[in-house]
Amino acid sequence: DIKISSMFKPLRLSEIADGSHSFAVNIDGRVIFHTLGDRILKDSIGTIRNAGFKHVISRMIKAKESDFADYEDSGVGYYVFYAPYSSRGWTMGLSVPKTAFMKEPRKLLLTVIGLSAVVVAVTVITAFWFSRQLTHPIRQFIAMLQHLVKSEGDLTSKITITSSDELGILAGLFNQYLDALHAMITEVRMVSDKAANSSEEMSATSQEMNVSSQEISKAIQQVS
């Protein structure tokens, strides 16, 4: 009895998850060891009611090499990993709930889902930020052109430069264009004003000359 206990001691230490248990069956399909002691020598392929577990026991007593099978008991699924101990005619088995294999994948899945959600959120925020950075100068251009149309050529307005990228350079060039256009129009206006003043002076001189000519003509007529 002591030797048997020592022999099955590794099986007692082989429980790897809650609900797992180890056992051994002989060639007749009788349970000769179980971590639940009350099942030793009581359970056998003939007395086991669970059809799935009975099928597992049937495979175990016929096994020539290590393998695994599965069954369900009270709504809980189990994997049974077994290996024959041919010199004794026994087969050792380890029954593990299927949920034990799903805990880490489930954690990994939740982690992946969480990281995916973070990545999607960052992507959306980044895209929104870049969209605003891209469309803001364009909206300024549109507002500037609308202002030029409505104000009938007010060239004193400027586009606010908020970046040093291509759009910022384009905004700066457009501001320079407005400055150059404003300076040119101002110069044309000054020249036009000077021309208008000169025209008025010439008109006044012409009128004076016309008056003088009329007076001379009257004087000539009186002398004659």
Residue, then its C-alpha position, 0 to 999 in steps of 0.5 A: d500500500i505504501k509502494i502504491s501511494s509512493m507510485f501515485k504521488p506524482l499524480r497527486l501533485s499534477e493538478i494544474a488548475d481548479g477542477s482538474h484531477s488525476f487518476a489511473v485505470n487498470i486493464d479492466g477499466r477500474v479506477i485504481f487511483h483518483t485524487l478524489g479518494d472516494r472514487i478509488l476501486k468504486d468507479s469502473i467502465g461498467t459503473i460510470r454513467n457518464a457516456g463521454f467519460k466511459h468512452v474516455i476510459s475505453r480509449m485509455i485501456k486500449a491505448k498503446e501510446s500517449d493521447f488525449a480525449d474530451y468529455e462533458d460532465s454537468g455542462v463542463g467540458y474536460y480534456v483528458f491527457y493519458a499515457p499507458y504504463s504498459s509494464r503494469g497494465w495501467t493507464m495514467g490520466l489527467s483531466v483538466p477543465k477546458t476553461a483552464f486553457m481559455k483563461e490566458p487566451r481570453k486575457l490575451l483576447l481582451t488585451v488585444i481588444g483593449l489595445s485595438a480600441v486604443v489604437v483606433a481612438v488614437t488614429v481617429i483623434t490623429a486623423f481629426w487633428f491632421s484634418r483640422q490642421l489641413t483644412h484651417p488654412i484652406r478655410q482662411f483662403i476661402a474666407m479671404l477671397q470672400h472678403l475680397v469679393k464683398s469688400e470690392g478689393d480690400l487688400t489690407s487683410k492678411i491670412t494668419i500663418t500658423s505653420s511652417d509647412e507647405l500651406g504655411i509657405l503658400a499663405g505667406l506667399f499669398n500675403q506677399y502677393l496681396d502686399a505687392l498688389h496693394a502697393m501697385i494699386t496705391e502707386v497707380r492711384m497716386v499717379s492717377d490723382k496727379a494726372a487728374n490734378s494736372s488735367e484740372e490745372m491744364s483746364a484752368t489754364s486753358q480757360e484763362m487763355n480762352v478769356s485772354s483771347q476773347e479780351i484781345s479779340k474785343a480790343i482789336q475790334q474796338v481799335s478797328 
